[in-house]
Amino acid sequence: MKKNDFFSVVYEDDAIVVLNKASGLLVAADRWEEDAPRLDLAATETLCSEGQRLYAVHRIDKDTSGLVIYGKTEEAHRTLSMAFQERNVEKTYHALVYGRPDRDEFTVDIPLRADGDPRHRTVKDKKNGKEAQTLFRYIGPCGPMAWIEAQPVTGRTHQIRVHLQLSGMTIVCDPLYGNAEPVLLSKIKRSWHGDPWTERPLLNRLGLHAWKMRIAHPVSGDMMEFVAPYPKDFDTTRKQLAKIFKTDPLEKAD
């Protein structure tokens, strides 16, 4: 991954910067992958002058693409951190999953415990787990797959992935909670006539994107809404599935 592929700037002013993160990039230091590429380091090197820094206020999974917000001052950092702590941030994710729900809207409210097994997965734990709640909306079907919108109320590690798994669905290309096999056009298009030996996957990374965020600006207090365009692989998958199955998450998004 080249440095200019790490992120794009969605919004920036004197107090905050909002970035669209690539999949495969850590938001901050991680004890399990100390040498993995990090968004905070790449963004600081690119956006900050000497002596400046970015203050992390939240995280998204390494393999998830999409919106990440940083404070550019200590005051902005405190205010943004409090907004996340008090759950005054509305976060919307789009996920491509295997399976489909039996309702158009549903809520999963199951306590979770991070690092719960030898693979460091998050697990259900009603006794010792932390409160975890996710609101889901069924966008539409794509053959054996479906598009799902998720709004996590809490922010537990792998929360959306685990809550979907516990609901009978798994995000495509998820090596921890589902099937890591890539999404191939040959597997979903009946009239496909390509070469199976040279076919390139539509998607070969976690099919989860942090698409939209609503949060009050830490200085003005004005409510702001940010949207992260789909990365190229995710958008190519969306377009191909829309042609075949007539379901487009961007057309049906709230």
C-alpha positions as semicolon CSV with decimal commas, in nm:
position;residue;x (nm);y (nm);z (nm)
1;M;0,000;0,000;0,000
2;K;0,144;0,336;-0,102
3;K;0,128;0,625;0,143
4;N;-0,105;0,823;-0,081
5;D;-0,345;0,524;-0,069
6;F;-0,368;0,532;0,312
7;F;-0,640;0,799;0,335
8;S;-0,812;1,098;0,181
9;V;-0,925;1,413;0,360
10;V;-1,303;1,450;0,390
11;Y;-1,295;1,772;0,595
12;E;-1,040;1,985;0,778
13;D;-1,034;2,309;0,977
14;D;-0,830;2,449;1,268
15;A;-0,993;2,215;1,522
16;I;-1,059;1,881;1,349
17;V;-0,968;1,666;1,053
18;V;-1,195;1,394;0,914
19;L;-1,031;1,120;0,707
20;N;-1,151;0,838;0,483
21;K;-0,929;0,546;0,588
22;A;-0,827;0,260;0,362
23;S;-0,887;-0,099;0,466
24;G;-0,579;-0,268;0,613
25;L;-0,462;0,036;0,810
26;L;-0,454;0,068;1,189
27;V;-0,603;0,386;1,337
28;A;-0,344;0,389;1,619
29;A;-0,087;0,166;1,787
30;D;-0,190;-0,197;1,839
31;R;-0,021;-0,445;2,074
32;W;-0,085;-0,735;1,833
33;E;0,053;-0,571;1,517
34;E;0,323;-0,330;1,624
35;D;0,474;-0,294;1,276
36;A;0,149;-0,257;1,076
37;P;0,090;0,068;0,880
38;R;-0,091;0,331;1,090
39;L;-0,328;0,608;0,992
40;D;-0,225;0,842;1,273
41;L;0,141;0,833;1,169
42;A;0,070;0,870;0,797
43;A;-0,175;1,157;0,854
44;T;0,056;1,339;1,096
45;E;0,344;1,315;0,849
46;T;0,127;1,446;0,564
47;L;-0,097;1,703;0,733
48;C;0,092;1,840;1,033
49;S;0,379;2,084;1,053
50;E;0,667;2,026;1,295
51;G;0,549;2,016;1,654
52;Q;0,183;1,959;1,565
53;R;-0,004;1,639;1,633
54;L;-0,339;1,471;1,581
55;Y;-0,542;1,351;1,881
56;A;-0,727;1,022;1,836
57;V;-1,079;1,014;1,984
58;H;-1,213;0,683;1,848
59;R;-1,115;0,378;1,643
60;I;-1,248;0,160;1,366
61;D;-1,119;-0,189;1,286
62;K;-0,801;-0,220;1,083
63;D;-0,985;-0,404;0,806
64;T;-1,278;-0,160;0,799
65;S;-1,258;0,136;0,562
66;G;-1,416;0,476;0,614
67;L;-1,452;0,771;0,847
68;V;-1,211;0,855;1,127
69;I;-1,208;1,193;1,306
70;Y;-0,913;1,345;1,492
71;G;-0,885;1,654;1,710
72;K;-0,612;1,901;1,618
73;T;-0,601;2,070;1,960
74;E;-0,622;1,946;2,319
75;E;-0,952;2,129;2,367
76;A;-1,105;1,973;2,055
77;H;-0,976;1,634;2,167
78;R;-1,147;1,664;2,506
79;T;-1,478;1,778;2,355
80;L;-1,481;1,509;2,085
81;S;-1,383;1,238;2,332
82;M;-1,671;1,340;2,558
83;A;-1,913;1,325;2,263
84;F;-1,811;0,966;2,191
85;Q;-1,815;0,874;2,559
86;E;-2,165;1,013;2,604
87;R;-2,284;0,854;2,277
88;N;-2,368;1,183;2,111
89;V;-2,223;1,069;1,779
90;E;-2,431;0,901;1,509
91;K;-2,225;0,652;1,308
92;T;-2,358;0,467;1,003
93;Y;-2,182;0,172;0,841
94;H;-2,260;-0,021;0,524
95;A;-2,190;-0,395;0,523
96;L;-2,214;-0,661;0,254
97;V;-2,309;-0,986;0,426
98;Y;-2,388;-1,347;0,357
99;G;-2,746;-1,428;0,453
100;R;-3,029;-1,189;0,524
101;P;-3,243;-1,089;0,822
102;D;-3,612;-1,176;0,865
103;R;-3,699;-0,812;0,947
104;D;-3,631;-0,481;0,780
105;E;-3,512;-0,323;1,105
106;F;-3,378;-0,491;1,417
107;T;-3,165;-0,417;1,722
108;V;-2,900;-0,642;1,872
109;D;-2,834;-0,575;2,241
110;I;-2,585;-0,841;2,354
111;P;-2,290;-0,778;2,593
112;L;-1,949;-0,845;2,442
113;R;-1,603;-0,925;2,575
114;A;-1,298;-0,839;2,365
115;D;-1,002;-1,075;2,321
116;G;-1,221;-1,364;2,428
117;D;-1,044;-1,658;2,261
118;P;-0,700;-1,763;2,128
119;R;-0,768;-1,580;1,797
120;H;-0,834;-1,259;1,992
121;R;-1,194;-1,247;1,878
122;T;-1,470;-1,062;2,059
123;V;-1,726;-1,299;2,211
124;K;-2,072;-1,286;2,363
125;D;-2,053;-1,272;2,742
126;K;-2,376;-1,185;2,922
127;K;-2,211;-1,217;3,263
128;N;-1,878;-1,036;3,224
129;G;-1,913;-0,858;2,890
130;K;-1,964;-0,486;2,834
131;E;-2,292;-0,338;2,715
132;A;-2,311;-0,345;2,335
133;Q;-2,598;-0,230;2,115
134;T;-2,627;-0,202;1,737
135;L;-2,922;-0,086;1,527
136;F;-2,954;-0,259;1,190
137;R;-3,153;-0,188;0,874
138;Y;-3,192;-0,431;0,585
139;I;-3,120;-0,248;0,259
140;G;-3,181;-0,529;0,010
141;P;-3,076;-0,868;-0,132
142;C;-2,795;-0,958;-0,372
143;G;-2,843;-1,328;-0,436
144;P;-2,679;-1,514;-0,146
145;M;-2,565;-1,180;-0,008
146;A;-2,737;-0,868;0,122
147;W;-2,661;-0,506;0,201
148;I;-2,705;-0,407;0,565
149;E;-2,689;-0,065;0,731
150;A;-2,552;-0,063;1,087
151;Q;-2,558;0,208;1,351
152;P;-2,351;0,109;1,657
153;V;-2,476;0,282;1,971
154;T;-2,177;0,161;2,171
155;G;-1,826;0,118;2,036
156;R;-1,696;-0,226;2,130
157;T;-1,419;-0,402;1,939
158;H;-1,558;-0,582;1,631
159;Q;-1,909;-0,500;1,754
160;I;-2,087;-0,492;1,417
161;R;-1,912;-0,807;1,298
162;V;-2,002;-1,005;1,609
163;H;-2,360;-0,879;1,636
164;L;-2,420;-0,978;1,274
165;Q;-2,270;-1,321;1,334
166;L;-2,494;-1,369;1,637
167;S;-2,789;-1,276;1,413
168;G;-2,707;-1,546;1,157
169;M;-2,513;-1,331;0,910
170;T;-2,145;-1,276;0,842
171;I;-1,969;-0,994;0,658
172;V;-1,808;-1,107;0,333
173;C;-1,433;-1,172;0,340
174;D;-1,427;-1,180;0,721
175;P;-1,151;-1,421;0,831
176;L;-1,240;-1,399;1,201
177;Y;-1,617;-1,432;1,211
178;G;-1,711;-1,574;0,873
179;N;-1,574;-1,687;0,538
180;A;-1,251;-1,528;0,419
181;E;-1,305;-1,629;0,055
182;P;-1,306;-1,334;-0,188
183;V;-1,618;-1,217;-0,373
184;L;-1,589;-1,340;-0,733
185;L;-1,808;-1,225;-1,020
186;S;-1,796;-1,577;-1,164
187;K;-1,976;-1,705;-0,854
188;I;-2,269;-1,464;-0,881
189;K;-2,317;-1,389;-1,253
190;R;-2,470;-1,673;-1,453
191;S;-2,349;-1,542;-1,790
192;W;-1,989;-1,489;-1,680
193;H;-1,746;-1,604;-1,954
194;G;-1,407;-1,499;-1,817
195;D;-1,096;-1,703;-1,750
196;P;-1,117;-1,863;-1,406
197;W;-0,737;-1,880;-1,387
198;T;-0,687;-1,507;-1,425
199;E;-1,006;-1,374;-1,262
200;R;-0,947;-1,098;-1,010
201;P;-1,182;-1,074;-0,708
202;L;-1,436;-0,796;-0,686
203;L;-1,357;-0,778;-0,315
204;N;-1,098;-0,960;-0,107
205;R;-1,110;-0,764;0,217
206;L;-1,368;-0,711;0,490
207;G;-1,691;-0,579;0,335
208;L;-1,753;-0,310;0,597
209;H;-1,733;0,067;0,544
210;A;-1,780;0,350;0,796
211;W;-1,994;0,556;0,562
212;K;-2,148;0,846;0,753
213;M;-2,101;1,034;1,081
214;R;-2,300;1,312;1,250
215;I;-2,128;1,498;1,533
216;A;-2,129;1,846;1,688
217;H;-1,828;2,058;1,600
218;P;-1,609;2,086;1,913
219;V;-1,575;2,465;1,883
220;S;-1,892;2,600;1,721
221;G;-2,128;2,330;1,848
222;D;-2,291;2,312;1,504
223;M;-2,407;1,966;1,403
224;M;-2,196;1,842;1,113
225;E;-2,245;1,544;0,884
226;F;-1,962;1,372;0,701
227;V;-1,981;1,104;0,431
228;A;-1,690;0,888;0,315
229;P;-1,713;0,780;-0,050
230;Y;-1,677;0,406;-0,104
231;P;-1,319;0,300;-0,187
232;K;-1,262;0,167;-0,537
233;D;-1,295;-0,205;-0,458
234;F;-1,609;-0,158;-0,250
235;D;-1,767;0,069;-0,509
236;T;-1,686;-0,167;-0,797
237;T;-1,856;-0,446;-0,602
238;R;-2,159;-0,223;-0,539
239;K;-2,194;-0,138;-0,909
240;Q;-2,163;-0,498;-1,026
241;L;-2,415;-0,625;-0,772
242;A;-2,654;-0,339;-0,857
243;K;-2,646;-0,438;-1,224
244;I;-2,726;-0,799;-1,147
245;F;-2,960;-0,777;-0,849
246;K;-3,098;-0,419;-0,874
247;T;-3,007;-0,336;-0,515
248;D;-2,790;-0,029;-0,458
249;P;-2,709;0,072;-0,098
250;L;-2,631;0,432;-0,200
251;E;-2,970;0,475;-0,366
252;K;-3,153;0,328;-0,067
253;A;-2,947;0,489;0,207
254;D;-3,118;0,717;0,458
